Structure formats: structure tokens, C-alpha cells
């Protein structure tokens, strides 16, 4: 089974980006680091929940999704 793609939001914290999303495995909010560069970095992450059994997902940032697809999925 492929890892799902999740559209997430990002915000700049003091020293790094914070990415927030709703987990496709458990339906809860998860938070991941998004790097410390000029833009947040999505990509593959492992889910932070017990239901994931080591599964992950690919994070697509909302800004990128909107620019690429014309609207959010």
C-alpha cells in the first residue's frame, strides 16, 4: 500500500518551520518540523500515532498544492 498524500499548513516559528496536518491514519492533529530554510519543506514523514504501525505519509504544503492544482484537494 502506498503512503497517502496529506495537504498541510506551515508557519514559521522562531528558528524553524512547523507543519500541521490531520493524520490520515488516526484522524488526529499531528505536528512535524519543516526545516529552517526560507521555505517549509514537506515530503515523507512517519506518522506520530499508534494506529500508523510505522506507516507514514507524504506532506504537500497547502501553498504548493494551491499553486500547483489551482485549489486545495
QUITAGI-V62114 format. One record per residue. N is the residue number from 1. RES is the residue in three letters. PHI is phi in whole degrees, 0 to 359 (none if undefined). Layout:
n=N res=RES phi=PHI
n=N res=RES phi=PHI
//
This chain:
n=1 res=UNK phi=none
n=2 res=UNK phi=283
n=3 res=UNK phi=286
n=4 res=UNK phi=290
n=5 res=UNK phi=260
n=6 res=UNK phi=239
n=7 res=UNK phi=276
n=8 res=UNK phi=230
n=9 res=UNK phi=255
n=10 res=UNK phi=227
n=11 res=UNK phi=215
n=12 res=UNK phi=274
n=13 res=UNK phi=264
n=14 res=UNK phi=304
n=15 res=UNK phi=242
n=16 res=UNK phi=199
n=17 res=UNK phi=273
n=18 res=UNK phi=245
n=19 res=UNK phi=248
n=20 res=UNK phi=239
n=21 res=UNK phi=204
n=22 res=UNK phi=260
n=23 res=UNK phi=292
n=24 res=UNK phi=286
n=25 res=UNK phi=271
n=26 res=UNK phi=236
n=27 res=UNK phi=81
n=28 res=UNK phi=266
n=29 res=UNK phi=285
n=30 res=UNK phi=235
n=31 res=UNK phi=233
n=32 res=UNK phi=226
n=33 res=UNK phi=285
n=34 res=UNK phi=238
n=35 res=UNK phi=90
n=36 res=UNK phi=237
n=37 res=UNK phi=279
n=38 res=UNK phi=290
n=39 res=UNK phi=231
n=40 res=UNK phi=293
n=41 res=UNK phi=246
n=42 res=UNK phi=276
n=43 res=UNK phi=105
n=44 res=UNK phi=282
n=45 res=UNK phi=221
n=46 res=UNK phi=271
n=47 res=UNK phi=295
n=48 res=UNK phi=263
n=49 res=UNK phi=235
n=50 res=UNK phi=290
n=51 res=UNK phi=289
n=52 res=UNK phi=283
n=53 res=UNK phi=44
n=54 res=UNK phi=82
n=55 res=UNK phi=281
n=56 res=UNK phi=224
n=57 res=UNK phi=201
n=58 res=UNK phi=259
n=59 res=UNK phi=266
n=60 res=UNK phi=246
n=61 res=UNK phi=289
n=62 res=UNK phi=305
n=63 res=UNK phi=297
n=64 res=UNK phi=291
n=65 res=UNK phi=297
n=66 res=UNK phi=294
n=67 res=UNK phi=293
n=68 res=UNK phi=281
n=69 res=UNK phi=251
n=70 res=UNK phi=83
n=71 res=UNK phi=193
n=72 res=UNK phi=286
n=73 res=UNK phi=283
//
